[in-house]
Structure formats: C-alpha cells, structure tokens
Amino acid sequence: MRDEPPVRCPYCDRPFRRARYESLHRGLEHPDRLSERERATVERAVREERAETRRFRLYALGVLVLLYFGLLIVAAFVV
C-alpha cells in the first residue's frame, strides 16, 4: 500500500486515495466552482478513466470468448 496521504477535495474536504479520483469528484460535484486549469485536469482524468474502462471491457470480452470456446471444445470431447 502507498504511503501517500489522502488527497482532499478543497471544496468539501472529502478524502480520496488518488488525485485522479479527486479530480473526477470535483468535475461531478463542484463543476460551477472550477477554474479553467481545474477543468482541464478533470477532462484529462475523464479521458484516462474512459481509456481504462475500454481496456477492461476488451479484456473481459476476450476472457468470455476464450471461456465460451474452451467450454465448447470440452463439451465436444465429452459428449
């Protein structure tokens, strides 16, 4: 586990484990209070989050396809 102190939202003092989570929170909960620099940080965090979600979905789809065809081959030899 990291020894980093939690990042806190400057508006509501809520703690977060990562700075990216705090940026996403500010974009969702405090969008009217953001400066242009903070908006850019939120947009970058959203792009990173989307990329990670896409990667996870592709990985999960690959696992499901392998599992399906693996079980199909096993069933062909058993039956």
C-alpha positions in Angstrom: 0.0 0.0 0.0 1.2 3.5 -0.7 2.4 5.8 2.0 0.9 8.8 0.2 -1.5 10.9 2.3 -5.1 11.0 1.0 -6.0 13.8 -1.4 -8.8 16.0 -0.1 -11.4 18.0 -2.1 -10.7 21.7 -1.5 -14.5 22.4 -1.5 -16.0 19.7 0.7 -12.8 18.2 2.4 -13.8 14.7 1.3 -10.7 12.4 1.2 -9.6 10.3 -1.9 -6.9 7.8 -2.4 -5.8 9.2 -5.7 -5.6 12.7 -7.2 -7.5 11.5 -10.3 -10.4 10.4 -8.2 -10.5 13.8 -6.5 -10.4 15.4 -10.0 -13.3 13.3 -11.1 -15.2 14.2 -7.9 -14.7 17.9 -8.4 -16.0 17.6 -12.0 -19.1 15.8 -10.9 -19.9 17.5 -7.6 -18.5 21.1 -8.0 -18.5 21.9 -11.7 -19.6 25.5 -11.2 -16.6 26.3 -8.9 -13.8 25.1 -11.2 -11.2 27.3 -12.8 -10.0 26.7 -16.4 -7.0 24.8 -15.1 -9.1 22.5 -12.9 -11.5 21.9 -15.8 -8.5 20.8 -17.9 -7.5 18.4 -15.1 -11.0 17.0 -14.9 -11.2 16.5 -18.6 -7.8 14.7 -18.6 -9.0 12.4 -15.7 -12.2 11.6 -17.6 -10.2 10.7 -20.7 -7.9 8.4 -18.7 -10.9 6.8 -16.9 -12.6 6.1 -20.3 -9.4 4.6 -21.6 -9.1 2.3 -18.6 -12.8 1.3 -18.8 -12.4 0.5 -22.5 -9.3 -1.6 -21.8 -11.2 -3.5 -19.1 -14.2 -4.2 -21.3 -12.0 -5.5 -24.1 -10.1 -7.7 -21.6 -13.4 -9.0 -20.2 -14.8 -9.7 -23.6 -11.6 -11.7 -24.5 -11.9 -13.8 -21.4 -15.6 -14.5 -22.1 -14.8 -15.6 -25.7 -12.0 -17.8 -24.6 -14.1 -19.3 -21.8 -17.0 -19.9 -24.2 -14.9 -21.6 -26.9 -12.9 -23.5 -24.2 -16.1 -25.0 -22.8 -17.4 -25.7 -26.3 -14.3 -27.7 -27.1 -14.5 -29.6 -23.8 -18.2 -30.4 -24.4 -17.4 -31.6 -27.9 -14.9 -34.1 -26.5 -17.0 -35.2 -23.5 -20.3 -35.7 -25.4 
